[in-house]
Each structure stands twice: as structure tokens, then as C-alpha cells.
């Protein structure tokens, strides 16, 4: 690490040690901390809307959706690819 002009070697060493310890603490927190990403449930959702100007419009909602939270339109669809289970 470069020595800051006007800082003593002790101050430079202390700042270097602080940077290393904070970095290590961050890595430990990332490794041991909780995971905030939800695992895909394999169920896909989509809604079809109709308007006079826009005609039909499809909104794809992806995975991990609660059916009550999906907007109601002309049609709602839920799809789960179970080809490996059902053939």
C-alpha cells in the first residue's frame, strides 16, 4: 500500500490492517450469511390481457409466484414442466 503523504508508518499500518479485517469480515458474512434469492419452484405463470387498442397482450411472470398475487386478465396460466416425472 502506498504511504499517504503526512501519515506516519503506524497510521498506514493501522489503515491497512483495518482494510484487510473489514474485507475478511465481508467475505465471511457473504459466505455464512442468509441467502436472499428464492429457489425456483418450477412453476411458471403468465396472464393474457385484452384491450381495444392493444388487442391481446401477454405478461410473463416467471417463477415463484403466488396465484393470488398475479393480476387477473382474460386468462391466467400456470405451467410446470413435469416431463421428467410424467413422461
N, CA, C and O of each residue as an XYZ file, in Angstrom:
348
protein
N       0.851     -1.160      0.000
C       0.000      0.000      0.000
C       0.905      1.234      0.000
O       1.948      1.254      0.654
N       0.504      2.223     -0.717
C       1.301      3.443     -0.779
C       1.155      4.250      0.510
O       0.083      4.303      1.112
N       2.227      4.856      0.904
C       2.204      5.686      2.102
C       1.592      7.035      1.750
O       2.000      7.684      0.787
N       0.613      7.445      2.540
C      -0.045      8.724      2.335
C       0.889      9.821      2.845
O       1.504      9.689      3.903
N       0.981     10.891      2.084
C       1.860     11.992      2.470
C       1.354     12.597      3.779
O       0.185     12.970      3.883
N       2.222     12.693      4.761
C       1.867     13.275      6.044
C       1.420     12.253      7.066
O       1.268     12.595      8.239
N       1.203     10.998      6.661
C       0.787      9.964      7.600
C       2.011      9.193      8.074
O       2.943      8.951      7.307
N       1.997      8.818      9.324
C       3.120      8.045      9.847
C       2.984      6.599      9.406
O       1.932      6.184      8.919
N       4.053      5.834      9.581
C       4.022      4.426      9.214
C       3.033      3.665     10.087
O       2.435      2.689      9.634
N       2.855      4.092     11.314
C       1.889      3.436     12.206
C       0.463      3.650     11.688
O      -0.339      2.717     11.663
N       0.158      4.872     11.280
C      -1.176      5.155     10.738
C      -1.416      4.369      9.452
O      -2.520      3.878      9.216
N      -0.384      4.254      8.626
C      -0.506      3.498      7.385
C      -0.742      2.024      7.684
O      -1.582      1.392      7.043
N      -0.008      1.461      8.657
C      -0.176      0.056      9.048
C      -1.574     -0.181      9.618
O      -2.222     -1.172      9.281
N      -2.033      0.714     10.469
C      -3.356      0.561     11.070
C      -4.441      0.603      9.991
O      -5.363     -0.212     10.025
N      -4.355      1.519      9.052
C      -5.366      1.607      7.994
C      -5.326      0.363      7.113
O      -6.368     -0.115      6.665
N      -4.123     -0.165      6.862
C      -4.008     -1.378      6.068
C      -4.651     -2.553      6.809
O      -5.368     -3.347      6.200
N      -4.404     -2.670      8.098
C      -4.999     -3.743      8.893
C      -6.522     -3.617      8.950
O      -7.229     -4.624      8.903
N      -7.023     -2.400      9.051
C      -8.465     -2.193      9.048
C      -9.096     -2.621      7.717
O     -10.148     -3.260      7.701
N      -8.456     -2.270      6.619
C      -8.974     -2.660      5.299
C      -8.997     -4.169      5.148
O      -9.971     -4.725      4.641
N      -7.951     -4.832      5.575
C      -7.895     -6.287      5.467
C      -8.951     -6.936      6.351
O      -9.643     -7.856      5.915
N      -9.081     -6.465      7.589
C     -10.055     -7.072      8.501
C     -11.495     -6.825      8.043
O     -12.335     -7.714      8.176
N     -11.793     -5.663      7.518
C     -13.137     -5.391      7.006
C     -13.427     -6.245      5.777
O     -14.542     -6.740      5.612
N     -12.433     -6.418      4.921
C     -12.608     -7.271      3.743
C     -12.860     -8.717      4.151
O     -13.743     -9.371      3.595
N     -12.097     -9.223      5.112
C     -12.302    -10.588      5.582
C     -13.667    -10.750      6.245
O     -14.343    -11.759      6.045
N     -14.062     -9.772      7.021
C     -15.377     -9.814      7.654
C     -16.491     -9.840      6.605
O     -17.479    -10.557      6.760
N     -16.327     -9.058      5.544
C     -17.310     -9.057      4.461
C     -17.388    -10.400      3.759
O     -18.481    -10.869      3.442
N     -16.242    -11.026      3.511
C     -16.235    -12.341      2.869
C     -16.885    -13.397      3.758
O     -17.624    -14.250      3.267
N     -16.619    -13.347      5.050
C     -17.248    -14.287      5.979
C     -18.757    -14.065      6.009
O     -19.526    -15.025      6.038
N     -19.178    -12.818      6.003
C     -20.616    -12.518      6.016
C     -21.293    -13.016      4.736
O     -22.412    -13.526      4.786
N     -20.629    -12.874      3.610
C     -21.202    -13.367      2.358
C     -21.280    -14.887      2.344
O     -22.247    -15.462      1.843
N     -20.269    -15.528      2.891
C     -20.229    -16.987      2.875
C     -21.212    -17.598      3.871
O     -21.889    -18.573      3.546
N     -21.297    -17.047      5.059
C     -22.130    -17.627      6.116
C     -23.493    -16.967      6.253
O     -24.361    -17.481      6.959
N     -23.690    -15.842      5.590
C     -24.938    -15.100      5.732
C     -26.106    -15.788      5.059
O     -25.921    -16.744      4.306
N     -27.310    -15.304      5.328
C     -28.503    -15.909      4.726
C     -28.580    -15.628      3.233
O     -28.071    -14.622      2.741
N     -29.215    -16.523      2.547
C     -29.405    -16.369      1.108
C     -30.748    -15.680      0.866
O     -31.779    -16.138      1.360
N     -30.738    -14.598      0.118
C     -31.962    -13.848     -0.135
C     -32.612    -14.202     -1.455
O     -33.709    -13.725     -1.745
N     -31.967    -15.021     -2.257
C     -32.570    -15.388     -3.534
C     -33.437    -16.629     -3.342
O     -33.001    -17.621     -2.759
N     -34.643    -16.559     -3.832
C     -35.563    -17.685     -3.714
C     -35.224    -18.729     -4.773
O     -34.909    -18.398     -5.916
N     -35.294    -19.972     -4.377
C     -35.030    -21.038     -5.330
C     -36.222    -21.176     -6.262
O     -37.364    -21.049     -5.819
N     -35.983    -21.432     -7.538
C     -37.094    -21.593     -8.478
C     -37.961    -22.785     -8.087
O     -37.453    -23.855     -7.752
N     -39.273    -22.586     -8.136
C     -40.178    -23.675     -7.778
C     -40.580    -24.511     -8.984
O     -41.233    -25.541     -8.821
N     -40.208    -24.095    -10.186
C     -40.523    -24.865    -11.381
C     -41.893    -24.578    -11.952
O     -42.270    -25.175    -12.960
N     -42.653    -23.681    -11.340
C     -43.992    -23.340    -11.814
C     -43.944    -21.963    -12.460
O     -43.590    -20.979    -11.811
N     -44.294    -21.897    -13.716
C     -44.274    -20.651    -14.473
C     -45.694    -20.089    -14.558
O     -46.669    -20.840    -14.548
N     -45.800    -18.760    -14.641
C     -47.114    -18.125    -14.697
C     -47.128    -17.046    -15.782
O     -46.114    -16.403    -16.055
N     -48.302    -16.864    -16.395
C     -48.489    -15.830    -17.407
C     -49.951    -15.384    -17.379
O     -50.841    -16.142    -16.993
N     -50.177    -14.146    -17.793
C     -51.527    -13.586    -17.862
C     -51.738    -12.984    -19.241
O     -50.835    -12.367    -19.806
N     -52.944    -13.170    -19.783
C     -53.316    -12.583    -21.064
C     -54.292    -11.447    -20.794
O     -55.272    -11.620    -20.069
N     -54.020    -10.281    -21.381
C     -54.894     -9.115    -21.263
C     -55.424     -8.759    -22.646
O     -54.796     -9.060    -23.661
N     -56.593     -8.111    -22.672
C     -57.164     -7.663    -23.938
C     -57.630     -6.222    -23.794
O     -58.270     -5.852    -22.810
N     -57.294     -5.422    -24.795
C     -57.759     -4.046    -24.864
C     -58.104     -3.715    -26.306
O     -57.565     -4.325    -27.230
N     -58.999     -2.753    -26.506
C     -59.403     -2.420    -27.873
C     -58.247     -1.894    -28.705
O     -58.137     -2.212    -29.889
N     -57.376     -1.085    -28.091
C     -56.243     -0.534    -28.832
C     -55.077     -1.520    -28.912
O     -54.448     -1.665    -29.961
N     -54.801     -2.184    -27.816
C     -53.607     -3.038    -27.770
C     -53.896     -4.477    -28.187
O     -52.968     -5.266    -28.366
N     -55.148     -4.817    -28.340
C     -55.572     -6.187    -28.647
C     -55.086     -7.116    -27.546
O     -55.223     -6.790    -26.367
N     -54.525     -8.262    -27.899
C     -54.066     -9.204    -26.889
C     -52.643     -8.882    -26.469
O     -51.787     -8.564    -27.294
N     -52.414     -8.970    -25.174
C     -51.075     -8.722    -24.626
C     -50.796     -9.802    -23.586
O     -51.653    -10.108    -22.757
N     -49.607    -10.371    -23.633
C     -49.221    -11.438    -22.725
C     -48.156    -10.927    -21.766
O     -47.150    -10.359    -22.192
N     -48.377    -11.128    -20.478
C     -47.378    -10.773    -19.470
C     -46.875    -12.052    -18.834
O     -47.649    -12.835    -18.283
N     -45.588    -12.252    -18.915
C     -44.943    -13.433    -18.353
C     -44.429    -13.086    -16.962
O     -43.703    -12.106    -16.800
N     -44.790    -13.865    -15.972
C     -44.447    -13.560    -14.588
C     -43.278    -14.384    -14.068
O     -42.781    -14.092    -12.980
N     -42.825    -15.375    -14.774
C     -41.693    -16.183    -14.330
C     -42.094    -17.185    -13.257
O     -43.224    -17.675    -13.240
N     -41.155    -17.486    -12.361
C     -41.364    -18.488    -11.325
C     -41.568    -17.844     -9.957
O     -41.434    -16.630     -9.795
N     -41.892    -18.680     -8.984
C     -42.062    -18.283     -7.581
C     -43.169    -17.247     -7.407
O     -42.961    -16.215     -6.770
N     -44.306    -17.513     -7.954
C     -45.429    -16.585     -7.851
C     -46.569    -17.211     -7.073
O     -46.888    -18.388     -7.244
N     -47.174    -16.409     -6.222
C     -48.373    -16.818     -5.512
C     -49.562    -16.551     -6.445
O     -49.700    -15.428     -6.931
N     -50.415    -17.533     -6.708
C     -51.530    -17.316     -7.646
C     -52.437    -16.143     -7.283
O     -53.017    -15.519     -8.171
N     -52.569    -15.834     -5.994
C     -53.420    -14.714     -5.600
C     -52.789    -13.361     -5.941
O     -53.495    -12.359     -6.056
N     -51.469    -13.328     -6.102
C     -50.777    -12.070     -6.380
C     -50.707    -11.734     -7.860
O     -50.349    -10.611     -8.217
N     -51.039    -12.676     -8.725
C     -50.950    -12.446    -10.168
C     -52.185    -11.697    -10.635
O     -53.307    -12.048    -10.271
N     -51.976    -10.665    -11.441
C     -53.098     -9.859    -11.933
C     -54.042    -10.720    -12.756
O     -53.627    -11.620    -13.486
N     -55.336    -10.410    -12.612
C     -56.338    -11.133    -13.379
C     -56.558    -10.427    -14.701
O     -56.627     -9.199    -14.757
N     -56.665    -11.194    -15.746
C     -56.917    -10.668    -17.077
C     -57.942    -11.557    -17.757
O     -58.837    -12.101    -17.111
N     -57.802    -11.699    -19.063
C     -58.694    -12.579    -19.806
C     -58.427    -14.031    -19.412
O     -59.349    -14.833    -19.266
N     -57.142    -14.347    -19.242
C     -56.768    -15.714    -18.858
C     -55.472    -15.674    -18.065
O     -54.600    -14.836    -18.292
N     -55.376    -16.608    -17.129
C     -54.126    -16.798    -16.389
C     -53.720    -18.245    -16.573
O     -54.556    -19.148    -16.560
N     -52.436    -18.449    -16.742
C     -51.958    -19.808    -16.926
C     -50.790    -20.109    -16.014
O     -49.926    -19.263    -15.786
N     -50.774    -21.333    -15.492
C     -49.677    -21.816    -14.676
C     -49.167    -23.093    -15.320
O     -49.947    -23.987    -15.649
N     -47.891    -23.172    -15.492
C     -47.281    -24.285    -16.202
C     -46.122    -24.830    -15.382
O     -45.290    -24.081    -14.870
N     -46.088    -26.153    -15.270
C     -44.971    -26.800    -14.585
C     -44.470    -27.909    -15.491
O     -45.185    -28.882    -15.731
N     -43.254    -27.777    -15.997
C     -42.733    -28.811    -16.897
C     -42.353    -30.074    -16.107
O     -41.286    -30.136    -15.498
N     -43.234    -31.066    -16.128
C     -43.010    -32.307    -15.396
C     -42.692    -33.466    -16.337
O     -43.009    -34.613    -16.022
N     -42.090    -33.198    -17.456
C     -41.833    -34.251    -18.405
C     -40.926    -35.341    -17.822
O     -41.028    -36.511    -18.193
N     -40.036    -34.941    -16.901
C     -39.159    -35.938    -16.303
C     -39.902    -36.830    -15.314
O     -39.443    -37.934    -15.019
N     -41.044    -36.371    -14.794
C     -41.821    -37.170    -13.839
C     -42.961    -37.920    -14.522
O     -43.219    -39.083    -14.212
N     -43.644    -37.248    -15.458
C     -44.843    -37.844    -16.052
C     -44.605    -38.452    -17.426
O     -45.404    -39.257    -17.904
N     -43.501    -38.063    -18.059
C     -43.211    -38.612    -19.391
C     -43.934    -37.815    -20.395
O     -43.840    -38.094    -21.590
